Amino acid sequence: DTGTSRPPQPSSTRPPTSRVALKSDIVVIGAGQAGLSSAYHLKKRGLTPGRGFVVLDQSPKPGGAWQFRWPSLKLSTVNRIHDLPGMRFSEAVDTEATEVEASVAVPRYFTAYEKALALPVYRPVKVTVVCDRGERFRIETDSGNFSAHGVINATGTWETAYIPDYPGAQSFGGRQLHTKDYRSAAEFAGQHVVIVGAGISAIQLLDELGDLL
């Protein structure tokens, strides 16, 4: 990788499309809670936004996976939204407004967080491959290439949800979906529903569906 790196503008910009890789010490992939927390600590350790570190996020706007949660998930029903380091959730969102959708409130918080800390987030940028080039990594994206000494993978599981293979699933005539595809209990009115799993999302869906079925 050759060429002089150019520090990005803070938050929500697209990198210049070029055959020359933009150089940075650390590239963080993902701007959800883990990615933003990583960026905070990198900055706190003295790395400058841009030449020191950049954050790549494939979503069109801040919010991580939260922006895609089902509409009925409100601040009153969500289990808990943890504070990011250096800025409390209540500093950006009215926590008394309990009927605000989580998919609205959390992106609002993440947007304020990125702006307040002037974090260098590039979006929408989808990473296609990471190559080990010895002393540096080459990060290829759909919007240009990056070169870094280190990579932090903070992509989470929302986009690559695990769906186990159950015997008979292929011949089952009903609807099969993952939590990330759920939008409303009304879709299942009058139907028989089985929820597989017993995590917090399963309990929340069970509560919603139980009131309808």
C-alpha positions as CSV (number, residue, x, y, z in Angstrom):
1,D,0.0,0.0,0.0
2,T,1.4,3.4,-1.0
3,G,0.4,7.0,-0.9
4,T,-0.2,9.6,1.7
5,S,-3.2,9.1,3.9
6,R,-5.8,11.8,4.3
7,P,-7.6,12.1,7.6
8,P,-11.4,11.8,7.1
9,Q,-14.0,14.3,8.2
10,P,-15.7,13.3,11.4
11,S,-18.8,11.1,11.3
12,S,-20.9,9.8,8.5
13,T,-18.8,10.5,5.5
14,R,-17.8,8.2,2.6
15,P,-14.1,7.6,1.9
16,P,-12.7,8.8,-1.4
17,T,-12.8,6.0,-4.0
18,S,-9.2,5.4,-5.0
19,R,-6.8,2.6,-5.9
20,V,-4.5,4.0,-3.2
21,A,-5.3,2.8,0.2
22,L,-6.2,5.3,2.9
23,K,-3.7,4.7,5.8
24,S,-4.6,4.6,9.4
25,D,-3.1,2.9,12.5
26,I,-6.4,1.1,13.4
27,V,-9.5,0.3,11.5
28,V,-12.7,-0.5,13.5
29,I,-15.3,-2.4,11.5
30,G,-18.8,-1.7,12.7
31,A,-20.2,1.4,14.5
32,G,-22.6,-0.3,16.9
33,Q,-22.0,-0.2,20.7
34,A,-18.8,-2.3,20.5
35,G,-17.4,-0.2,17.6
36,L,-18.1,3.1,19.2
37,S,-16.8,2.0,22.6
38,S,-13.6,0.9,20.8
39,A,-13.3,4.2,19.1
40,Y,-13.7,6.0,22.4
41,H,-10.9,4.1,24.0
42,L,-8.6,4.4,21.0
43,K,-9.0,8.2,21.2
44,K,-8.5,8.2,24.9
45,R,-5.2,6.4,24.4
46,G,-4.0,9.2,22.2
47,L,-4.8,8.0,18.7
48,T,-6.0,10.8,16.5
49,P,-9.2,10.4,14.5
50,G,-8.2,9.8,10.9
51,R,-4.5,8.9,10.9
52,G,-4.8,7.1,14.2
53,F,-8.1,5.3,13.7
54,V,-11.2,5.2,11.5
55,V,-14.5,3.4,11.9
56,L,-16.3,1.8,9.0
57,D,-20.0,1.1,9.1
58,Q,-22.2,-0.5,6.5
59,S,-25.5,1.1,7.7
60,P,-26.6,4.3,6.1
61,K,-27.0,6.1,9.5
62,P,-25.9,5.8,13.1
63,G,-27.7,3.3,15.4
64,G,-26.0,0.0,14.8
65,A,-28.5,-2.9,14.8
66,W,-30.9,-0.9,17.0
67,Q,-32.2,1.0,14.0
68,F,-33.6,-2.2,12.6
69,R,-35.5,-3.4,15.7
70,W,-39.2,-4.0,15.5
71,P,-41.4,-0.9,16.1
72,S,-43.2,-2.3,19.2
73,L,-39.9,-2.4,21.1
74,K,-40.1,0.8,23.2
75,L,-38.0,2.3,25.9
76,S,-40.6,0.9,28.3
77,T,-40.2,-2.7,27.1
78,V,-36.5,-2.9,26.2
79,N,-34.5,-4.8,28.7
80,R,-31.8,-2.1,29.1
81,I,-29.8,0.3,26.9
82,H,-26.3,0.5,28.3
83,D,-24.4,3.8,28.4
84,L,-21.5,4.3,26.0
85,P,-18.2,5.3,27.7
86,G,-18.0,9.1,28.2
87,M,-21.6,10.0,27.6
88,R,-24.8,8.8,29.3
89,F,-27.8,7.8,27.3
90,S,-29.9,10.3,29.3
91,E,-27.7,13.1,27.9
92,A,-29.1,12.6,24.4
93,V,-32.5,11.0,25.0
94,D,-35.4,11.8,27.3
95,T,-35.7,8.6,29.3
96,E,-39.0,9.7,30.6
97,A,-40.5,9.3,27.1
98,T,-40.9,5.6,27.6
99,E,-43.1,5.1,24.5
100,V,-40.4,6.2,22.1
101,E,-39.3,3.3,19.9
102,A,-35.9,1.9,20.7
103,S,-35.1,2.0,16.9
104,V,-35.5,5.8,17.2
105,A,-34.0,6.5,20.6
106,V,-30.8,4.6,20.3
107,P,-29.9,6.0,16.8
108,R,-30.5,9.4,18.3
109,Y,-28.1,8.6,21.1
110,F,-25.4,7.1,18.8
111,T,-25.7,10.2,16.5
112,A,-25.1,12.6,19.4
113,Y,-22.3,10.4,20.6
114,E,-20.4,10.3,17.3
115,K,-20.8,14.1,17.0
116,A,-19.8,14.9,20.6
117,L,-16.6,12.8,20.4
118,A,-15.9,13.8,16.7
119,L,-15.5,10.1,15.8
120,P,-14.3,9.4,12.2
121,V,-17.1,7.2,11.0
122,Y,-17.4,6.3,7.3
123,R,-20.8,5.1,6.1
124,P,-22.3,3.4,4.3
125,V,-19.2,1.4,3.7
126,K,-19.3,-2.4,3.4
127,V,-16.0,-4.3,4.1
128,T,-15.6,-7.1,1.5
129,V,-12.2,-8.6,2.6
130,V,-9.4,-8.1,5.0
131,C,-5.9,-9.2,3.8
132,D,-2.8,-9.7,6.0
133,R,0.0,-8.0,4.2
134,G,2.7,-8.7,6.9
135,E,3.2,-5.4,8.8
136,R,-0.1,-4.0,7.7
137,F,-3.7,-5.2,6.9
138,R,-5.4,-4.2,3.7
139,I,-9.1,-3.6,4.2
140,E,-11.0,-3.7,0.9
141,T,-14.5,-2.1,0.8
142,D,-17.1,-1.1,-1.7
143,S,-16.0,2.5,-1.3
144,G,-12.3,2.2,-1.5
145,N,-9.4,0.5,0.3
146,F,-7.8,1.1,3.7
147,S,-4.5,0.1,5.2
148,A,-3.9,-0.4,8.9
149,H,-1.6,-1.9,11.5
150,G,-4.5,-3.4,13.4
151,V,-8.2,-4.2,12.8
152,I,-11.0,-4.4,15.4
153,N,-13.9,-6.5,14.3
154,A,-17.1,-5.0,15.9
155,T,-19.6,-6.3,13.4
156,G,-21.9,-8.1,15.8
157,T,-24.3,-10.8,14.8
158,W,-27.4,-9.0,13.5
159,E,-26.5,-9.2,9.8
160,T,-25.3,-12.8,10.1
161,A,-27.9,-14.3,12.4
162,Y,-27.5,-17.9,13.3
163,I,-30.4,-20.1,12.2
164,P,-29.9,-23.8,13.3
165,D,-30.7,-26.6,11.0
166,Y,-33.7,-28.6,12.4
167,P,-34.8,-31.9,11.0
168,G,-37.9,-31.4,8.9
169,A,-37.4,-27.6,8.5
170,Q,-37.3,-27.9,4.7
171,S,-40.6,-29.6,4.5
172,F,-42.4,-27.4,7.1
173,G,-45.2,-25.5,5.3
174,G,-45.4,-22.6,7.8
175,R,-43.5,-19.4,8.1
176,Q,-40.0,-19.5,9.6
177,L,-38.1,-16.4,10.6
178,H,-35.4,-15.0,12.8
179,T,-35.9,-12.3,15.5
180,K,-34.3,-9.8,13.2
181,D,-37.1,-10.4,10.7
182,Y,-39.9,-9.9,13.3
183,R,-42.0,-6.7,12.9
184,S,-45.3,-7.1,14.6
185,A,-47.4,-9.6,16.5
186,A,-50.4,-8.7,14.3
187,E,-48.7,-10.7,11.5
188,F,-49.4,-13.9,13.5
189,A,-53.0,-13.3,14.6
190,G,-54.9,-16.6,14.7
191,Q,-51.9,-18.7,14.1
192,H,-49.9,-21.3,16.1
193,V,-46.5,-19.9,17.0
194,V,-43.4,-21.7,18.5
195,I,-40.5,-19.5,19.8
196,V,-37.2,-21.3,19.8
197,G,-34.8,-19.9,22.4
198,A,-35.3,-18.3,25.9
199,G,-33.2,-15.2,25.7
200,I,-34.4,-11.7,26.3
201,S,-35.7,-11.2,22.8
202,A,-37.6,-14.5,23.0
203,I,-39.3,-13.3,26.3
204,Q,-40.2,-10.0,24.7
205,L,-41.8,-11.6,21.7
206,L,-43.6,-14.2,23.8
207,D,-45.1,-11.3,25.8
208,E,-46.3,-9.6,22.7
209,L,-47.6,-12.7,21.0
210,G,-49.3,-13.9,24.2
211,D,-51.5,-10.9,24.3
212,L,-52.7,-11.6,20.8
213,L,-52.9,-15.3,20.2
